[in-house]
């Protein structure tokens, strides 16, 4: 009996003894880089220095901030996504997502998970409980919410699915196949993409966000796949096929462009800087006033960026 009791205690210790990751000071602003080749996350301060690094224990391919103190990690080959509390480094919850997660998006108290194997989008709360699920088109990826609607881009399809926030389907738009990268600009929704086959995409399409009417196109060759709005109201887009960053006005006029990064996939606004992730050269590029002002070496394969601006 004594031996069984000891074994039971050891079992409990093993089950509950998963080590914490290094904590992140809740008062510190950061841009974080998920480095998928190396399996790490680097947290970079306002001084543009790596202040902390996490060594990950699974093949995570994406992440998103759920709140100022919660970070969600997911992977295409993983059956669970995890919620990590930044201030403690502890895992607070798991989400049963099944294999095939292609994208995660947090809005208000909701967490939306796109699954490219199941062709679904699922709604979870911050405790990891599944609240709703809906069928999408083929291979849902990019998502964004605006005015009570969730817009889901189906990468291997020619439709954009629009749901209510509780995942009741409302309507669909016609869009090009291989669309990716989405941004709301006033009453417009801007949509980038890779393009398909031997015809790489060269434009960002502008749609009326209420009707889905195509309003125009912005030349941004080649393969504009991510966008961010800067503090001055300009919109910056990265085209990873040409390693080019485009500075675009709110009305859709290309104001300037510059070469930066090696095979960049992600762009973000951090304070007064635009930050670009160079996937092939493992560097973050800090851009200010149209110039690269700093390059910072991070882990191998920086694929995605998230920013926390709130300071407590």
MINUVO-81320 format. One record per residue: x, y, z of N, C-alpha, C in turn. Coordinates in steps of 0.1 Angstrom, whole numbers, padded with zeros to 4 digits, always signed. Layout:
XYZXYZXYZ ...
REM end
This chain:
+0008-0012+0000+0000+0000+0000+0009+0013+0000 +0019+0012+0008+0028+0024+0009+0035+0026-0005 +0039+0015-0012+0045+0017-0025+0036+0023-0035 +0023+0019-0034+0013+0024-0043+0011+0039-0041 +0011+0043-0028+0009+0057-0025+0020+0065-0030 +0033+0060-0029+0044+0068-0034+0043+0069-0049 +0039+0058-0056+0038+0059-0071+0027+0069-0075 +0016+0069-0067+0005+0079-0070+0010+0093-0069 +0018+0096-0058+0023+0109-0056+0033+0113-0067 +0041+0103-0072+0050+0106-0083+0043+0109-0096 +0032+0102-0098+0024+0104-0109+0018+0118-0109 +0013+0122-0098+0007+0136-0097+0018+0147-0099 +0030+0144-0094+0040+0154-0096+0044+0155-0110 +0045+0143-0117+0048+0143-0131+0038+0150-0140 +0025+0148-0136+0014+0154-0144+0013+0169-0142 +0017+0174-0130+0015+0188-0127+0028+0196-0128 +0039+0189-0131+0052+0195-0130+0058+0200-0142 +0049+0204-0152+0054+0209-0165+0060+0223-0162 +0073+0224-0166+0080+0237-0162+0074+0249-0169 +0075+0260-0162+0070+0273-0167+0081+0279-0177 +0076+0287-0186+0085+0294-0195+0089+0307-0187 +0100+0313-0192+0104+0326-0185+0092+0336-0186 +0090+0343-0175+0079+0353-0174+0083+0365-0181 +0072+0372-0186+0074+0385-0193+0067+0396-0185 +0075+0406-0181+0070+0417-0172+0058+0423-0179 +0047+0424-0171+0034+0429-0177+0035+0444-0180 +0045+0451-0175+0045+0465-0178+0053+0469-0190 +0059+0458-0197+0068+0460-0208+0061+0459-0222 +0063+0468-0230+0058+0467-0244+0068+0458-0252 +0063+0450-0261+0072+0442-0269+0066+0439-0283 +0075+0435-0292+0071+0428-0304+0078+0414-0303 +0070+0404-0305+0074+0390-0304+0075+0384-0317 +0086+0376-0319+0088+0369-0332+0087+0354-0329 +0078+0347-0337+0078+0332-0336+0087+0327-0347 +0097+0320-0343+0108+0315-0352+0105+0300-0354 +0099+0297-0366+0094+0283-0368+0105+0273-0371 +0116+0277-0377+0126+0267-0380+0133+0263-0367 +0135+0272-0358+0142+0269-0345+0133+0265-0334 +0120+0269-0335+0111+0265-0325+0112+0274-0312 +0113+0287-0315+0115+0296-0303+0106+0309-0305 +0104+0316-0294+0098+0329-0295+0108+0339-0289 +0111+0350-0296+0119+0361-0291+0110+0373-0288 +0112+0378-0276+0105+0390-0272+0114+0402-0272 +0111+0412-0280+0120+0423-0283+0114+0436-0276 +0122+0443-0269+0118+0455-0262+0117+0468-0271 +0112+0479-0265+0112+0492-0272+0126+0496-0276 +0136+0491-0268+0150+0495-0271+0156+0486-0283 +0147+0478-0289+0150+0469-0300+0161+0459-0296 +0159+0453-0284+0168+0443-0279+0160+0431-0275 +0166+0419-0277+0159+0407-0272+0159+0406-0257 +0148+0408-0251+0147+0408-0236+0145+0394-0230 +0139+0385-0238+0136+0372-0233+0134+0362-0245 +0137+0350-0244+0135+0340-0254+0128+0327-0248 +0119+0322-0255+0112+0309-0251+0116+0298-0260 +0120+0287-0255+0123+0275-0262+0110+0267-0262 +0104+0264-0273+0091+0258-0274+0092+0242-0274 +0082+0235-0270+0083+0221-0268+0074+0213-0279 +0069+0221-0288+0061+0214-0299+0062+0222-0312 +0057+0217-0323+0059+0223-0336+0048+0234-0338 +0050+0245-0331+0040+0256-0332+0043+0264-0345 +0033+0266-0353+0034+0274-0365+0028+0288-0365 +0021+0291-0354+0015+0304-0353+0012+0308-0339 +0009+0321-0336+0005+0325-0323-0002+0338-0324 -0009+0342-0314-0017+0354-0313-0019+0358-0299 -0019+0371-0296-0023+0377-0283-0038+0376-0281 -0042+0369-0271-0056+0369-0267-0060+0380-0258 -0050+0384-0249-0052+0396-0241-0038+0401-0238 -0036+0412-0231-0023+0417-0228-0014+0406-0220 -0021+0397-0214-0013+0387-0206-0015+0373-0210 -0022+0371-0221-0024+0357-0226-0020+0356-0241 -0012+0345-0243-0006+0342-0256-0011+0328-0261 -0017+0327-0272-0021+0315-0278-0011+0309-0288 -0007+0297-0286+0002+0290-0295-0006+0278-0302 -0003+0277-0315-0010+0266-0323-0001+0261-0333 -0004+0249-0338+0004+0243-0349-0004+0234-0358 -0001+0234-0371-0009+0227-0381-0010+0212-0378 +0001+0206-0373+0001+0192-0370-0003+0188-0356 -0007+0198-0348-0010+0196-0334-0025+0195-0331 -0029+0187-0322-0043+0185-0319-0047+0194-0307 -0038+0201-0302-0041+0211-0291-0034+0224-0294 -0041+0235-0291-0035+0248-0289-0034+0251-0274 -0025+0260-0271-0023+0262-0256-0023+0277-0254 -0029+0280-0242-0029+0294-0237-0018+0296-0226 -0009+0305-0228+0002+0308-0219+0000+0321-0213 +0001+0322-0199+0001+0335-0193+0015+0341-0193 +0016+0353-0199+0029+0359-0201+0036+0362-0188 +0028+0368-0178+0034+0373-0166+0040+0361-0157 +0035+0349-0159+0040+0338-0151+0047+0327-0160 +0045+0327-0173+0050+0317-0182+0043+0304-0180 +0032+0303-0173+0025+0291-0171+0014+0288-0181 +0012+0276-0185+0001+0272-0193-0012+0272-0185 -0022+0279-0190-0034+0281-0182-0045+0272-0188 -0045+0269-0201-0056+0261-0207-0051+0255-0220 -0058+0245-0224-0056+0239-0237-0069+0239-0245 -0068+0241-0258-0079+0240-0267-0078+0228-0276 -0089+0220-0276-0090+0208-0285-0093+0213-0299 -0083+0214-0307-0085+0220-0320-0084+0210-0332 -0079+0198-0329-0077+0188-0340-0066+0193-0349 -0060+0184-0356-0049+0187-0366-0055+0196-0377 -0046+0205-0382-0050+0213-0393-0052+0228-0390 -0048+0233-0378-0050+0247-0375-0041+0255-0384 -0047+0265-0391-0040+0273-0401-0039+0288-0396 -0048+0292-0387-0048+0306-0382-0056+0307-0369 -0052+0316-0361-0060+0319-0349-0062+0334-0348 -0074+0338-0343-0077+0352-0342-0085+0355-0329 -0080+0364-0322-0087+0368-0309-0094+0381-0311 -0107+0382-0306-0115+0394-0307-0124+0395-0295 -0122+0405-0287-0129+0407-0275-0126+0395-0266 -0136+0388-0261-0134+0376-0253-0133+0363-0261 -0134+0364-0274-0135+0352-0282-0122+0348-0289 -0120+0335-0291-0108+0330-0298-0114+0322-0310 -0110+0325-0322-0114+0319-0334-0103+0310-0340 -0106+0298-0343-0095+0289-0348-0100+0284-0362 -0092+0287-0372-0094+0282-0386-0087+0268-0388 -0094+0259-0394-0088+0246-0396-0089+0242-0411 -0077+0240-0417-0076+0238-0431-0077+0223-0435 -0078+0214-0425-0081+0200-0428-0096+0198-0427 -0102+0203-0417-0116+0201-0414-0125+0211-0422 -0118+0222-0427-0125+0233-0434-0136+0239-0424 -0132+0243-0412-0141+0248-0402-0135+0260-0396 -0143+0268-0389-0138+0278-0380-0145+0275-0367 -0138+0275-0356-0143+0272-0343-0142+0284-0333 -0151+0285-0324-0151+0296-0314-0149+0290-0300 -0138+0295-0294-0135+0291-0280-0136+0303-0271 -0138+0300-0258-0136+0310-0248-0122+0309-0242 -0119+0318-0233-0105+0319-0227-0102+0308-0217 -0112+0299-0214-0109+0288-0206-0107+0275-0215 -0107+0277-0228-0105+0266-0237-0117+0258-0241 -0129+0263-0237-0141+0256-0240-0146+0259-0254 -0150+0249-0261-0156+0251-0275-0170+0256-0273 -0173+0267-0280-0186+0273-0279-0195+0271-0292 -0188+0271-0303-0195+0270-0316-0185+0266-0327 -0191+0261-0338-0183+0257-0349-0191+0258-0362 -0184+0262-0373-0191+0264-0385-0183+0259-0397 -0189+0255-0408-0182+0251-0420-0178+0263-0428 -0167+0262-0434-0162+0273-0442-0160+0268-0457 -0153+0276-0465-0148+0271-0478-0135+0263-0476 -0128+0261-0487-0117+0252-0487-0104+0260-0481 -0099+0255-0470-0087+0259-0464-0088+0274-0458 -0096+0276-0448-0097+0289-0442-0084+0293-0436 -0081+0306-0437-0068+0311-0431-0071+0325-0425 -0068+0336-0432-0069+0349-0426-0083+0352-0421 -0083+0359-0409-0096+0363-0403-0095+0376-0397 -0106+0384-0397-0107+0397-0391-0121+0399-0387 -0124+0407-0376-0137+0410-0372-0139+0425-0373 -0151+0429-0376-0155+0443-0377-0170+0445-0376 -0175+0453-0367-0189+0457-0366-0198+0445-0365 -0194+0435-0357-0202+0424-0354-0201+0412-0364 -0192+0413-0374-0190+0403-0384-0176+0397-0383 -0175+0385-0386-0162+0378-0388-0160+0374-0402 -0149+0379-0408-0145+0377-0422-0135+0366-0422 -0137+0356-0430-0128+0344-0431-0124+0342-0446 -0111+0343-0448-0106+0341-0462-0102+0326-0464 -0108+0320-0474-0106+0306-0477-0095+0305-0488 -0083+0301-0484-0071+0302-0492-0072+0294-0505 -0077+0282-0504-0078+0273-0516-0092+0273-0522 -0098+0284-0521-0112+0286-0526-0113+0300-0532 -0125+0303-0538-0127+0316-0544-0139+0323-0537 -0139+0320-0524-0150+0327-0515-0144+0332-0502 -0150+0343-0498-0147+0348-0484-0160+0346-0477 -0159+0339-0465-0171+0336-0457-0173+0347-0446 -0185+0351-0445-0188+0361-0434-0198+0355-0424 -0194+0356-0412-0202+0350-0401-0205+0361-0391 -0216+0359-0383-0217+0367-0371-0207+0362-0361 -0205+0370-0350-0195+0366-0340-0197+0353-0333 -0210+0348-0333-0213+0335-0327-0213+0324-0338 -0208+0327-0350-0205+0318-0361-0218+0314-0369 -0228+0322-0369-0239+0320-0378-0235+0326-0392 -0236+0318-0402-0231+0323-0415-0241+0333-0421 -0236+0344-0426-0244+0355-0431-0244+0356-0446 -0232+0356-0452-0231+0357-0466-0217+0353-0471 -0215+0353-0484-0202+0350-0490-0199+0360-0501 -0186+0363-0503-0181+0371-0514-0173+0363-0523 -0173+0367-0536-0163+0361-0546-0150+0368-0544 -0139+0360-0543-0126+0366-0542-0116+0357-0550 -0104+0361-0553-0095+0352-0560-0090+0341-0552 -0087+0330-0558-0080+0319-0551-0066+0323-0546 -0062+0317-0535-0049+0320-0529-0048+0334-0523 -0060+0339-0519-0060+0352-0512-0055+0350-0497 -0048+0360-0493-0042+0359-0479-0038+0373-0475 -0039+0376-0462-0036+0390-0457-0048+0399-0458 -0053+0404-0447-0065+0411-0446-0064+0423-0437 -0071+0434-0440-0070+0446-0432-0083+0454-0434 -0088+0460-0424-0100+0469-0425-0095+0483-0425 -0099+0491-0435-0095+0505-0437-0108+0513-0438 -0113+0518-0427-0126+0525-0428-0137+0516-0432 -0144+0520-0443-0155+0513-0449-0150+0503-0460 -0137+0500-0460-0132+0491-0470-0125+0479-0463 -0125+0468-0470-0117+0456-0466-0107+0454-0476 -0094+0454-0472-0083+0452-0482-0078+0438-0481 -0076+0432-0492-0072+0417-0493-0060+0415-0502 -0050+0409-0497-0038+0405-0505-0039+0391-0509 -0027+0386-0513-0027+0372-0517-0014+0367-0524 -0013+0354-0525-0001+0348-0532-0003+0348-0547 -0015+0345-0551-0017+0342-0565-0016+0327-0567 -0019+0322-0578-0019+0307-0580-0011+0303-0592 -0004+0292-0591+0004+0286-0602+0014+0295-0607 +0014+0298-0620+0025+0306-0627+0021+0321-0627 +0010+0324-0620+0005+0338-0620+0005+0344-0606 +0016+0348-0601+0017+0354-0587+0008+0367-0587 +0002+0368-0575-0006+0380-0573+0002+0393-0573 -0003+0403-0579+0004+0416-0580-0003+0427-0573 -0015+0425-0567-0024+0436-0563-0030+0433-0549 -0033+0444-0542-0042+0443-0531-0056+0448-0535 -0066+0440-0533-0079+0444-0537-0087+0451-0526 -0095+0461-0530-0102+0469-0521-0117+0466-0523 -0124+0462-0512-0138+0458-0513-0146+0468-0503 -0158+0470-0507-0168+0477-0498-0171+0467-0487 -0168+0471-0475-0170+0461-0464-0184+0457-0461 -0194+0465-0465-0208+0462-0463-0214+0453-0474 -0209+0456-0487-0216+0449-0498-0207+0439-0505 -0194+0440-0503-0184+0431-0510-0181+0436-0524 -0186+0447-0528-0183+0453-0541-0168+0456-0543 -0162+0452-0554-0148+0455-0556-0147+0469-0560 -0139+0477-0552-0138+0491-0554-0126+0495-0562 -0115+0487-0562-0103+0490-0569-0092+0481-0565 -0080+0483-0571-0068+0475-0568-0056+0484-0566 -0047+0479-0558-0035+0486-0555-0023+0478-0560 -0015+0483-0569-0003+0475-0574+0007+0474-0563 +0010+0461-0560+0021+0458-0549+0027+0445-0552 +0034+0444-0564+0040+0431-0568+0052+0428-0559 +0056+0416-0556+0047+0404-0560+0044+0397-0547 +0031+0392-0546+0026+0385-0535+0025+0393-0522 +0016+0404-0522+0014+0411-0510+0005+0402-0500 +0011+0398-0489+0004+0388-0480+0002+0393-0466 +0007+0405-0462+0004+0410-0449+0005+0425-0449 -0004+0431-0440-0005+0446-0440-0006+0450-0425 -0002+0463-0423-0003+0469-0410-0006+0484-0411 -0014+0489-0402-0016+0504-0403-0007+0511-0393 +0000+0521-0397+0010+0528-0389+0002+0539-0381 +0009+0545-0372+0003+0556-0364+0000+0568-0372 +0006+0571-0383+0003+0582-0391-0008+0580-0401 -0014+0568-0400-0026+0565-0408-0022+0558-0421 -0009+0558-0424-0005+0551-0436-0006+0535-0434 -0008+0528-0445-0008+0514-0444+0004+0508-0451 +0011+0499-0444+0023+0493-0450+0020+0478-0453 +0023+0474-0465+0021+0460-0470+0035+0454-0474 +0036+0441-0471+0048+0434-0475+0045+0424-0486 +0053+0425-0496+0052+0415-0507+0064+0405-0506 +0061+0393-0502+0072+0384-0499+0078+0379-0512 +0071+0379-0523+0077+0374-0535+0088+0383-0541 +0088+0396-0537+0098+0406-0541+0106+0412-0530 +0103+0408-0517+0109+0413-0505+0108+0429-0506 +0096+0433-0508+0093+0448-0509+0083+0452-0499 +0085+0464-0493+0075+0470-0484+0070+0482-0491 +0056+0483-0491+0049+0494-0498+0043+0503-0487 +0045+0516-0489+0039+0526-0480+0027+0531-0488 +0014+0530-0483+0002+0532-0490-0007+0542-0482 -0012+0552-0489-0022+0561-0482-0035+0554-0479 -0043+0560-0471-0056+0555-0468-0065+0554-0480 -0062+0562-0490-0070+0562-0502-0065+0552-0512 -0054+0545-0509-0050+0535-0518-0039+0539-0528 -0032+0550-0525-0021+0555-0534-0008+0550-0528 +0000+0543-0537+0013+0539-0533+0022+0551-0532 +0027+0554-0520+0035+0566-0518+0050+0563-0519 +0054+0551-0515+0068+0548-0516+0070+0533-0515 +0081+0528-0519+0084+0513-0517+0099+0512-0514 +0103+0501-0508+0117+0498-0505+0119+0483-0503 +0131+0479-0507+0135+0465-0505+0139+0463-0491 +0134+0452-0485+0138+0449-0471+0135+0435-0468 +0144+0428-0460+0142+0415-0456+0145+0405-0467 +0146+0392-0462+0149+0381-0471+0137+0371-0470 +0128+0371-0480+0116+0363-0480+0108+0366-0467 +0103+0379-0466+0095+0383-0454+0081+0378-0455 +0075+0374-0444+0061+0369-0444+0053+0378-0435 +0058+0385-0425+0050+0392-0415+0055+0407-0413 +0046+0416-0411+0049+0430-0409+0040+0435-0398 +0045+0444-0389+0037+0449-0378+0042+0463-0375 +0033+0470-0368+0036+0483-0362+0039+0482-0348 +0051+0488-0344+0055+0487-0330+0060+0501-0326 +0052+0509-0319+0056+0522-0316+0056+0531-0328 +0067+0538-0330+0069+0546-0342+0076+0538-0354 +0078+0526-0352+0085+0518-0362+0076+0508-0369 +0080+0504-0381+0074+0493-0388+0084+0481-0386 +0080+0470-0383+0089+0458-0380+0086+0448-0391 +0096+0443-0397+0095+0433-0408+0103+0420-0404 +0097+0409-0406+0104+0396-0403+0110+0390-0415 +0124+0389-0416+0131+0383-0427+0132+0368-0424 +0124+0360-0430+0124+0345-0427+0137+0338-0431 +0143+0342-0442+0155+0335-0447+0168+0340-0440 +0168+0352-0436+0181+0357-0430+0180+0359-0415 +0168+0355-0409+0166+0354-0395+0169+0367-0388 +0164+0378-0394+0165+0391-0388+0152+0398-0388 +0150+0407-0378+0139+0417-0378+0145+0430-0383 +0137+0436-0392+0141+0449-0397+0132+0460-0391 +0138+0470-0385+0130+0482-0380+0131+0493-0390 +0119+0497-0394+0118+0508-0405+0112+0520-0399 +0118+0531-0401+0113+0544-0397+0116+0555-0407 +0105+0562-0410+0107+0573-0420+0112+0568-0434 +0108+0556-0437+0112+0551-0451+0126+0545-0451 +0132+0543-0440+0146+0537-0440+0147+0526-0429 +0155+0516-0432+0158+0506-0422+0168+0512-0412 +0164+0513-0400+0172+0520-0390+0179+0510-0381 +0175+0497-0381+0181+0487-0373+0178+0473-0378 +0187+0464-0377+0185+0450-0379+0188+0442-0367 +0180+0432-0363+0182+0425-0351+0181+0410-0354 +0192+0403-0350+0192+0388-0352+0183+0382-0342 +0174+0373-0347+0165+0365-0339+0167+0350-0342 +0159+0342-0337+0159+0327-0339+0157+0324-0354 +0160+0312-0358+0159+0309-0372+0144+0308-0377 +0142+0314-0388+0128+0313-0394+0118+0322-0388 +0120+0335-0385+0109+0343-0380+0098+0344-0390 +0086+0339-0386+0075+0337-0395+0064+0346-0392 +0062+0349-0379+0050+0357-0375+0054+0366-0364 +0048+0378-0364+0050+0388-0353+0037+0391-0346 +0038+0394-0333+0027+0400-0326+0032+0411-0317 +0024+0421-0314+0028+0433-0307+0019+0435-0295 +0026+0438-0284+0018+0443-0272+0023+0457-0269 +0014+0467-0271+0017+0481-0269+0013+0486-0255 +0003+0479-0248-0002+0484-0236+0008+0483-0225 +0010+0494-0218+0019+0495-0207+0011+0498-0194 +0013+0490-0184+0006+0491-0171+0013+0499-0161 
REM end
